[in-house]
Amino acid sequence: MTNQAITTEELLELAKAGLEDVKAQDIQVMDVRDKNTITDYMVIGTGTSNRQINAMLEKVRELVKAKGVKPLGEEGRGDSDWVLLDMDTVVVHMMTAAARQFYDLERLWQGAEQSRAASAAHHTPGHE
């Protein structure tokens, strides 16, 4: 567990805000608490280019670090078409449309509670 000074819900909001700030497309939040022991939520956002994906990564990292959260790790920088930022309870996947379609994480984690960022703005994922 990280030494997070903020809640998981606040971390989710920061991740979504960072992705929205750099115009990520089709942002989706998946509650995977009952599907694995690795993380509680996955956030997926699509970028139109590797450059935008790197900007998405930088923005999310900048926002969470400003709140005292040190990500556990990241994978796939540079010209990768899939970048991942692991913040323990929240893992953010930033992908090109082609990579997102190919890996189809939404189908892979089918059954996990999913919400689009726009509809989740005033909803805490995982609470009915």
C-alpha angles and dihedrals in degrees: 000000000000124000091254117179089193136058125258089250091055089048089053091051091050092050092050092045091052092050092046091048092062093041100254112180131230096007111195133183120205124193103216100165093120094042103059146000096233103078143351101225138021121204118197126192132173124226125196094223143011088256092056091046090054089049089051090052093048093049096049091045091049093051096048094044089053086060093049099260117138110199114233091226150316134226134202112025129168115029095354117131092215124049124180129198114195115204096166102246092032125044117190120206116196112188145164114251090252093052092045091052093045097048094034096195091178091062092040090056093038112161093035110122106262131192134177113236093240093056093039096056093102098024127087106223115237097026117104 
